[in-house]
Structure formats: C-alpha cells, structure tokens
Amino acid sequence: MASKDVKKFENSMFAPKIKKVFSGLGVDINGDKPGDMKFNTNKMWFKLVKFSIGIDRLAIGEGYMNGLWDCDDLQAYFEKMFYSSYAFNKHSLRVSSLVHSLPLLTLNLQTKSRCKKDISSHYDIGNDLFKLMLDRSMNYSCGYWTKNAFLNPAIGEKELQVKTNTLCETLDEAQLNKMLLIARKLNLSPGMTVLDIGSGWGYLAKFLAINFDVHVLGITISKEQINYATTTDLEKHELEFLRIPGLKSEGTGTFKFELRDYRDTKETFDRIVSVGMLEHVGKKNYDEYFKVCHRNLKDDGLALIHTIGVAHAFVPQVEPWCNKYIFPGGMAPYTHQIVKATFGRFVIEDWHNMGYNYYRTLNVWNQNFLKNWPKLEGKYDERFKRMWTYFLCSSAALFKTRRLNLWQIVLSKDGFEGGYVSLR
C-alpha cells in the first residue's frame, strides 16, 4: 500500500501528466487492478517528473529494481504496456534512451574484445542460476511446444507425428522437441560435419552427435559455458535423456568445444547451426557474420539461424534497460537487415516464425527461478531477484504481444539440391 506521503504527492502539480500517460496504456498509478503500478516512495514520482510527456522504460526498470514501485501482476503490467505502440514511439524519443542507445546504433561495439566482456557479464554470472532456471539440457533459447517434431517409433523412424493441437507437457520435452526440429530442418546424415556457432553449455551439439551420428564443433566465447561443456561428462541418465527413441543411431557421432570467436573460424562444414547468437552480433557486423557463414559452409550445405527478431518499425532494436542490465551489446535484428545481409550469398529456403513459443518458455523459466530462489539468494541479492524477475516477465510479454519474434531461418548457398522441404 502506498504511504501517505506518496498519496499526497499524487495530488501535486507534477503527477497528473504522468498519470495521464500511464492511464492511456490501461495502467493506473496506485490503482487496484492487475497490472497497476504501486509507488512505494516519492522517489519514483521524482524519477518520472522530467519525462511526464512520455514513457521512459529505463527509468521505470531501474525504479522496480530498486524497490521504488511494485505490481500485483507484473506480467499484466507489461502486456498492457507493450500492446500499445505509443509506449515504443514515445520511449524512442526520450533523452535517456537515446543517450544509451545511440552508440550501439552508430558505432561497432561488438568487436572481438568488447564481445568477450559483454558475453561474460551475462553468461558467466553463475551456472548454478542457469541450471536451476533452465531445462535439463540447459537450452537458453526458445523451446518448441508443438509436438510436430517428435518421432512415432510405431510407424518408422522417418515418419513424423503431426498433432498440431498437441503441446509438450514440460520444458524438458519442449527443448528436446526444439533440438529435434533443428536436426530435421538441417537434413542431417551420418558422418556430416556441423559447426555450432554460440554453442552454449553444449547440449545441442551433444544431442546432434548422439542421435544423428554427426561430428560437431561447438564454439563460444563464454568461459563458464566452455568449462561446463568440456568438463561435464555425459552420464548414463543424461544419455538416455538426450537420446530420441526410434532414431537408432550407431554411436559414431562426436562433439568437441572450443573457446573461439566465430570470426576466427576457417574450416568448412556440411552444416552450420547458430542458436541465440545473432542477437549478440550487432547491426554493424551482420554482413560479416553471414560472410563468415558463407565461407564456412560447403557449397551443398545448409545453415540454420535461430534468432530473436523485430518485425515492427516502431519497436527499437535496442532496449536500453535490458541492454544496460541484462544483455550489454545485445541487439535484435530487423527483418530487412537479415534479408540484406544474406542477399547475394544465400537462398532463404525457409523462414519459420515461432515467437509465441518463447512466451511459454519464458513463463516456465520465471516459475523455475522464483521456485528455486531460496537456493540462490545466498549468492544473489534482492536487487538481483527483482532485476531478473523484471527481465523474464518483460521478455515474456514482448513475445506474447508479438513485439519480438523468434525466427528459424534455413539457408543454402545456391538452392538445396532436389528442393528443400521444410518441417513444422
């Protein structure tokens, strides 16, 4: 409940304009509806006074992190905020947002040395956090909840179940489903070589090797990820978890991992897969990224790029709060930027938008994080808890309102021989 001082300030000369801006989005300040903001201190009013003509999401996020306001239903608040294009248009004009975003949009801040620092600031904060938040396969990307990719052993290993209305019951299942979908889209055959750019904690590479008898090189610039991937042995229960019944692999696949920037890769591969990596490349490097993919892919090969993306012109590539506190240097590509960078190099064989699946995935991550917080609070403080909850809830709402999308894009150099057949 707001204090008497907060209520008193609510009637001051500064408050009406601020309240009007938020009420236009369906959010009342100190209201009693789900999604309403509840100010705990007058500091939040003062933080927003100079932005009383619009929305400054950087200031709002910092206020929540520092306990200046609360909300009974944070997810509902973000959904109201993001369904309105006004929040984005006005937000993009705010001085603090421009000051923060301008260097990212005009300079190349994703150099090799800068990328190492930015990646480390997020992915190296502690494997304990990610193990308790993610699924068993440590997939820090969107799961695929529709069961279309699962094999039905009863009708043969090359047949697929097509149950468009059947959803996976758990996050573990959805992530296995996603990895199998990727494998099917890559049209893998035993003995193929695969480059996994941004291999994370290593389970996608292991999944492909175990189930499809391919040889995978995973590269990342996160020291914690590479240490986990190279020192965590696949025990029997993990092998059983990753193995898909009915595929009947012969156990000839291999995997290895290296601490390596994608720009330093010179070898060629039959297949390239990159999951959740393009978001860290930056607009100044899209051309080089796809140039590297073209150089490292054999002439008859396929590449699959799994990335968050933006399809609305009014949605900024750079979210200042998220960029400052969660993903330094992060930037979601616009549709036309991918088309421009691939034009003349690749044929776009398939472009699959599966963004709503990320909404479901993020909800489970948030549930896992909150459930396991007692195991984490000795290492992370209350401000971190509020920051991380804000991050997960705001991200889920961005995908539910379709302000962010999740794309799987399949590329060939000159058209896949025989014609490419996509899967869903």
Helices and strands as residue ranges (DSSP letters): H 4-10, H 15-23, E 38-39, H 42-49, H 57-65, E 69-70, H 74-83, H 85-93, H 95-106, H 112-123, H 127-133, G 147-149, G 153-155, H 171-186, E 193-197, H 203-212, E 215-220, H 223-231, H 236-242, E 254-259, G 262-264, E 269-275, G 278-280, G 283-285, H 286-296, E 297-309, H 320-325, H 335-342, E 347-353, H 356-371, H 373-376, H 382-400, E 405-412
